[in-house]
Amino acid sequence: MTIRVFIAIEINSEIKNELSEYLSTLKRTGADVKWVSPENIHLTLKFIGYIEKESLINLNKVISDAASNIEPFSISIGNIGAFPSLNKPRVVFVCVQERGNNLFKIYERLDEGVEPLGIKKESKKYVGHITLGRVKSQKNISKLKNTLNSGTECYFGREKVTSLSLIQSRLTPTGPLYTRLNNFILN
């Protein structure tokens, strides 16, 4: 049996509330965007996809190894961005920054560690971000772009990163349902 999973840093409720308020502003543009539910807001480190349940033991070991020898650290959550750009948004996100390079270290360990499990390494450079929504059509896109451009410099808070989470994602007609399968404490 296969399950759909990803590795993430969970975000505290205060920051989720701040982001939820900002999402309300974005929703008022009337743009055709599939917005992330506030309870599902997280920072993805590595999307795994479908994996055999028997492979979870090996995946847990990879995540545990990635979390080892990394001290807890803080990330700043703020500033709005979009892929591929704010003028052609397909994915709307909030930026994540840190003073060191712990996110990148963890990401690299995960990316290399899952390769023997048959999961491809990423071809793109890792960009720490929290997805807020995915644009579905061009409806009201100019209103969305104006709102995004007026809010590029904003701040939602600092998150103390103390653990990584393995999360199962079940796709439903009303949106994904997330269940934490395991938590891995840093260091």
C-alpha positions in Angstrom: 0.0 0.0 0.0 1.3 3.5 -0.8 0.8 6.7 1.0 1.5 10.3 -0.1 4.0 12.1 2.2 6.2 15.1 2.6 8.8 16.4 5.1 8.0 19.8 6.6 8.6 22.3 9.4 5.3 23.0 11.1 4.4 26.7 11.7 3.0 28.0 15.1 -0.6 29.2 15.4 0.3 32.8 15.9 2.1 33.0 12.5 -0.7 31.0 10.9 -3.2 33.6 12.2 -1.2 36.4 10.8 -0.9 34.7 7.4 -4.6 33.9 7.5 -5.4 37.6 7.9 -3.2 38.3 4.9 -4.9 35.5 2.9 -8.2 37.3 3.5 -6.8 40.4 1.8 -5.6 38.3 -1.2 -9.0 36.5 -1.4 -10.8 39.8 -1.7 -9.1 40.3 -5.1 -11.5 37.7 -6.5 -8.6 36.0 -8.3 -9.0 32.4 -9.3 -6.6 30.9 -6.9 -6.6 27.7 -4.9 -5.7 29.1 -1.5 -4.0 27.0 1.2 -6.3 26.5 4.3 -4.7 28.3 7.3 -4.5 25.0 9.3 -2.5 23.5 6.4 0.2 26.2 6.3 3.7 24.7 6.6 7.2 25.0 5.2 7.9 22.1 2.9 11.5 20.8 3.0 11.1 17.8 0.7 8.0 16.5 -1.1 8.3 12.8 -1.4 5.0 11.8 -3.1 3.7 8.3 -3.0 5.8 5.8 -1.2 5.3 2.2 -0.1 4.3 2.0 3.6 7.2 -0.5 4.1 9.6 2.2 3.0 8.6 4.5 5.9 11.2 2.9 8.3 14.0 3.9 5.9 12.5 7.3 5.3 12.2 7.9 9.1 16.0 7.0 9.3 16.8 9.5 6.6 14.8 12.3 8.4 16.4 11.4 11.7 19.9 11.6 10.2 19.0 15.0 8.6 17.9 16.4 12.0 21.0 15.1 13.8 23.8 17.6 14.6 21.6 20.6 13.8 20.9 22.9 16.7 17.5 24.5 16.9 17.4 27.7 14.9 15.0 30.5 14.0 13.5 31.5 10.7 11.9 34.9 9.7 8.6 34.7 7.8 7.8 37.7 5.7 7.9 39.4 2.3 5.6 38.1 -0.4 6.8 36.4 -3.6 5.5 34.4 -6.5 6.9 31.8 -8.9 7.9 32.5 -11.6 7.6 36.2 -10.7 5.2 38.7 -9.1 4.3 39.9 -12.6 3.4 36.3 -13.7 2.2 34.6 -10.5 1.5 30.9 -10.7 2.4 30.1 -7.1 2.0 32.8 -4.4 4.2 32.4 -1.3 5.7 34.1 1.7 9.5 34.1 2.0 11.4 32.3 4.7 14.9 33.6 5.7 17.5 32.6 8.3 20.8 33.9 9.3 22.7 30.6 8.9 22.2 27.9 6.3 20.5 25.2 8.4 17.5 25.0 6.1 19.8 24.3 3.2 21.8 21.8 5.1 18.7 19.9 6.2 17.3 20.0 2.6 20.6 18.7 1.1 20.7 15.8 3.6 17.1 14.9 2.8 17.6 15.2 -0.9 20.6 13.0 -0.9 19.2 10.6 1.7 16.0 9.8 -0.1 17.7 9.0 -3.5 18.5 5.4 -2.5 14.8 5.0 -1.8 14.1 5.7 -5.4 13.1 9.4 -4.9 14.7 11.7 -7.5 16.9 14.5 -6.3 15.6 18.0 -7.1 17.0 19.7 -10.1 16.2 23.2 -8.9 17.9 25.1 -6.1 16.0 25.0 -2.8 14.2 28.3 -2.0 12.6 28.3 1.5 9.0 29.5 1.1 5.5 28.9 2.5 3.0 28.4 -0.3 -0.2 30.4 0.1 -1.9 29.6 -3.1 -1.8 28.3 -6.7 -3.2 30.5 -9.5 -5.8 28.5 -11.6 -6.7 31.1 -14.3 -6.2 34.7 -15.3 -9.5 35.9 -13.8 -8.8 39.1 -11.8 -5.1 38.5 -12.1 -4.3 42.2 -12.3 -6.0 42.9 -9.0 -4.0 40.0 -7.5 -0.8 41.4 -8.9 -1.5 44.9 -7.5 -2.2 43.5 -4.1 0.9 41.3 -4.1 3.1 44.1 -5.3 1.8 46.4 -2.5 2.6 43.8 0.1 6.0 42.5 -0.9 7.6 43.9 2.2 5.8 42.5 5.2 6.6 40.5 8.3 4.6 37.7 9.9 6.9 36.6 12.7 9.8 34.4 13.7 9.5 30.6 14.0 11.8 28.6 16.3 12.6 25.5 14.4 13.1 22.6 16.9 11.9 19.6 14.8 11.0 18.2 11.4 7.8 16.5 10.6 6.8 13.6 8.3 3.3 14.4 7.1 0.8 12.3 5.2 -1.3 14.2 2.7 -4.6 12.7 1.7 -6.2 14.4 -1.3 -9.9 15.0 -1.1 -12.4 17.0 -3.2 -12.4 19.8 -0.6 -8.6 19.9 -0.3 -5.7 17.9 1.3 -6.0 16.5 4.8 -2.7 16.4 6.6 -1.7 14.0 9.4 1.7 14.1 11.2 3.1 10.6 11.1 6.3 11.3 13.0 8.3 14.2 14.5 12.1 14.4 14.6 13.7 16.7 17.2 16.8 18.6 16.0 20.1 17.6 17.5 
